Amino acid sequence: MKLFITNKSYFEELFDDEHRFLNTNREPLNTRQIHKDLFNQLSISIDVDNSIPLCLFTHYDKGEGIAIFDFITKKGDIYYYEFATTAS
């Protein structure tokens, strides 16, 4: 099973920016950490609940901020999601 983020460059541009939380107490996660959490959520949902989530949510800063990803399609064993937005 693979999780593919369709707008990966935009996602990386936002979350791998070193200056994003420069003047805050927040501890941002990088895109690799976020992707790993999303994959674990997707894997559990498919293996345990036998369902594909239409949206995946994950914390991006070890705080209250969440990143939202929308399900696009599935081809074989690859699940395509698009980074939609953040919320806090």
N, C-alpha and C positions, 0 to 999 in steps of 0.2 A: 504494500500500500504506500502511496505517495500523496503528499499534499503540495499542490502547486499554487502559488499566489500569482495571479494573472498580471497585476500591476506592481510587480516586485520592485522595479526601479523607483517608483513613487514612494512605496512603503519604506524602502531603504533610505531614501532621501530624507524622510521625516524622522525616522527613528535612529539612524546612525549618525545624526548630527551631534557632534560633541558639545555644542553650545546651547542645545535645546533647554537644558535645565541648569544652566550655569549659575544663576542667582537664586536658586531655590534649594530646599532641603530634600528634594525628591531624588531617588536613586533610579535612574532610567534603565530599563532592560534593552539590550540590543536586539536587532532583528533575528539573530540566530536563536536567542533565548525565547523570544516570542513565538517563533516558528515551531520550536520544540514543544512548547506548551500547547499550541494549537493542534499539532500532530497527536499529542497524547489525548487531548479531548476528543478528537475525531476518531481515534482508534478505539477508545472506550465506548463511544456512542455506537459505532458500527459493531464491535464485538459483543458488547453487553446488551445494548438496547435494540440492536438490529435496525438502526435507522441512521440516515444521513441528516445532520443538523442543517437547517436552512441558514442559520447564523452561528458563528463562533465568536465568543467574547473572551478576552484575556487581559489581565492587568499588564500595563506596560511600564510601571514605575514603582512597584512594590508599595503602592499606595491606593488611592481611589480611582486613578485613571484607568480606563479600559479602552482597548482597541477592538473594533467591530469588523468582522469579515463576513461577507455574504457568499453563499453557495452559488456557483455558476453552472457547473455541469460535472459529469463523471464520464470518463472514457477508460474502460478496462479497470485497472487498479489505481488510476490516478484521479484524485478529487481536486477540482479547480475551485478556488475561492478568490474573491477580490477584496482587498482592503477598502472598507467603506468610509470609516470615520473614527474619531475618538470621542469619548465622553468622560466627564469627571464629576 
